[in-house]
């Protein structure tokens, strides 16, 4: 969506003009409520971590990004970020060209 407005409209409305930025008043008219950003990668990370720690997925089981993205209705990028966090927690391991696998169930 392309936002267009006249410079004279901005001056009449008492809006501060900043180069390269849409004025706050215009944004408030378009988006009356503050948009909440739900972290898709956080949602995936939390649920996968719970599944691993509860034993719902077994050690050595392969995790497929595409299937997880479809199941959670998120992008593959969000799943990739979640996988990175799970790797740093020591819960999964990724092998390039092979896939990601459950490393361990418990700490």
N, C-alpha and C positions, 0 to 999 in steps of 0.2 A: 504494500500500500504506500503510495507516494503522498506525502503531506505537502500541500502548497498553500501559501498564504501571502497576502500582499504586505509589503513593507509599511504602507500607510495604515493598514489594519493593526499592525503590531504597535505602532506609535500611538494610535488612538486608544487602544485598549490599555495603555500604560504598562505594556510588557517590556521587560528588559531584553534587548536584542544582543545575542551573543553569537559570534560567527561560528557556523558549523554545528550549532546546537538548537534543538527545538525548545522554545520557551516553555517553562513549567506550566503556565496557565493553559497553553494549548494541550499539553500532555494530560493535565487534570480533566479537561473537557472530554478527551478521547477515552482515558482510563480513569473513571471517577474513583475507583477503589485501588489501593496499592496492590499490585500483583504479587501473589505469593509464589515463591519459587520452591518447588519441591524437588529436592535432589534425587533424580532418578537413580544415579549411581549409588547414593546412600541407601535407598530402598532396596536395591538389588544386593548390595553388600550386606546389609543387616539380615535379610532373609536367607541368603546363602550361608552366612556365618552361623545362623541359628540351625539351619539344616545340617551343617557339618558337625557342629558341636553336639547336636541331639542324636546324631547317628543315623539320620534319615538317608544320608548318602554315605557310601562305604569308602574306605581307604582304597585308592587306586582307581576309583570311578572317574571316567572322563566327563568333563564339562564342556558342552558345545555352546559357544557364544550365540550363535544364531537362534538355537532353540530356547535358550534362556531369555534372549531379547524378545522373542515372540511371546513366551509365557508371561513375562512381566510387562509386556507392551511398552518397551523402551527401545532406545537405539543400541546398536552394537557398541557404540562408543561408551555409553553409560555402563554396559556390562564390562568392557575393557578396563574402565577406571575401577570398578568394583573388584575385578580380578587382581589388579595391581595392589589394592589394599589387602586383599586376602593373601596375596603372595608375601607382602611385608609382615603379615601376622603369622606367616609360616603354616598356613592352612592348605594352600594349594601350590603346585609347581607347574610351570609352563615350559614346554619343550617346543622350540621353534619348528614349524612344519609338521608337528605331531599333534599338539593340543595341550589342554590344561587338565590336570588331574588332582584329585583329593590327595593331600599329603598325609594328613593325620586327623584324627577325630578329636582327641583331647589334648589339653596342655599338660 
